[in-house]
Amino acid sequence: MPKTMRLPDAEALCVALADAMRGHVDPAATALVGIHTGGVWVAERLHAALGLKIPPGSINVSFYRDDYSQRGLHSNAKASQIPFDVDGAHIVIVDDVLYTGRTIRAAMNELFDYGRPAKIELAVLTDRGGRELPITPSFCPHSQSLPAAQMLALERADDGRLSFKLMEK
């Protein structure tokens, strides 16, 4: 009988991620950019927990993905919003799950269309392994290996609580 996989506690990971970042980010000079959709939810949490002054941005990497011609655009795609000057900024890209690294590469490509940041870091709730590009998170409170046929999806309940769901691809 297969062993049941224990899913990470997304709420606890948000707290752990904020704790890991505290002391490494300047509340007056650090900007967060969440990747739609789960990364935006996590960025909102981090922004409040860290008391950051610069409003968080959100980014939709759909047009920048290297598999856009195969995947196309999701019907509920939201526009990117970067409410600060990217030139010379310290930016932390925020996502829920790090997998191949291709989404992060796409996010960096889009950020450079807005300007030239002084520094880009990466914060994720969990790293599921399976990297295809040399991308490593600066802040990551959890790692968990998953088979290629499975994925972790972050969900947000009506009350705002975050949780992970295991899905088959």
N, C-alpha and C positions, 0 to 999 in steps of 0.2 A: 504494500500500500504506500503511495507517495506521501512524503512528509509535507505537511501544510506549511507554506511559506508565511512567515510573519511579516506583515507590512510595517514600514516605519511610521512612527507617530508624527504626522506633519506639524501639528501644533508644537510639540516638544522640539522639533528640528528648527522651527522658526525662532524659538527662544535661544537655542544653542547657536544658531547662525548669527543672530544679533550679538550674543556674548562674544563670539569669535571675532567679530568685526570691530567691536568697541575698543577703542584705543589705537586702532589702525586707520580710522577714518576721521577727518576733521569735520565736525558737524556744520561748520560755516562754509566749507569749500568742497565737499564731496557731493556728487550727484549720482543718483541711482536711475538706471534705465531697465525696466522690467520687460521681458519678452512675453508677448501675448501668448497665452492667457495666464497660465499659472505663475509665470515670472512677475507679471504685473501685480498679482495678489500678494506675492511674497515681498516685492519691493514696497508696497504700501505698508505692510507690517514692519519692515525694517526701517523705513523712513520715520515712522512714529516711535519705534523702540529706541532708535539712535538719536532722535531729536534733531534730524537734519533740517537745515534751513532752505536749501535749494529744492523746489518742488520736483517730485519724481517724474521721469519721462516714461513713455511706453513705446515699444517698437514692434512692428509687425514685419517679420523678415521674409514674408511670402515671395516678394519679387526678387529677393536677393539669394534665394536658395539655388544651389546648383542642380536641383532636381525639379525646378519650377515647370519645365516643359512636360514632365511626367505627371506631377501632382496637381498643377493648376492652382487656382485661387479658391480658398474656402468661401462658401456663400456668406458666412458671418464675419468676414475679415474686417478688422478695424484699422483705421489709419494710424500711422506712427505719430506720436506727439512728443517733441523734445522742447520743453518750455524754458530752456536755458541756453547760453552760448557754449557750444561744444569746444571752440578754440581755446586751448590751454587748460581745459577742465580736467579734474580727476573724476573719472566716471567708473562706477561699478555696474557692470551688466549683471542682471539678476535673472535666474531661471530656476525652475523647479527641479528638473532632472537633467543631468548631463549624460549624454550617450556618445554619439559619434564625434561630436565637436562641430559638425557642419552648421547647425543652427547658430552657434556662437560665432563662427566665421562669417556667416551671413549678417549677423547683428553688427559685427565690427565693420564690415563693408558699408553698411548703411550709415553707421555713425560717421564714418569718414566723408560721406556725402554732405554732412552738416558742418564739418570743420575738422580740425586736427587737435584731438585731445592731448593733454600733457601725459596722461597715464590712463590705462584701461585695466581694470581688474575684473575678476569673475567670482560671483557668489552663487552657489546652488545649494538646494536642500539635500540632494543626494546625487551621488555619482554611481551610475549603474554599470560602468565599464563599457568596453566595446569601442574604444576610440579609433577613429579613422584618420584623425588629424591631430597634430601635436598641440593640443589644448588642455590646460590643466587649471582647475579652479584655484583661486587665491584663498577662498573661504568655502569649506564644505564639511558640515558636521557628520555626514553619514555616507557610507559606501555599501553597495549591495550588488552582487552579480546576478544577472538575470539571463535566461536563455534568449536568443535573438528573436524568437517567436512571441515573446511577451514584452509588455511595456507597463511602466508605472504612470498612471495619470493622476494629476492633482485635481481634486474636486473641491468646490466651495459650497457649503450648505447655505440655506436661506438666512441662518443666524450668523454667517460669516466664518464659521469654523472650517478649517482646511483638513482634508484627509486624502490618503492615497487609495487608489483602486488598481488592482492588477487586471490587465486586459490582454487578450490574445490579439495579435496583429492579423 
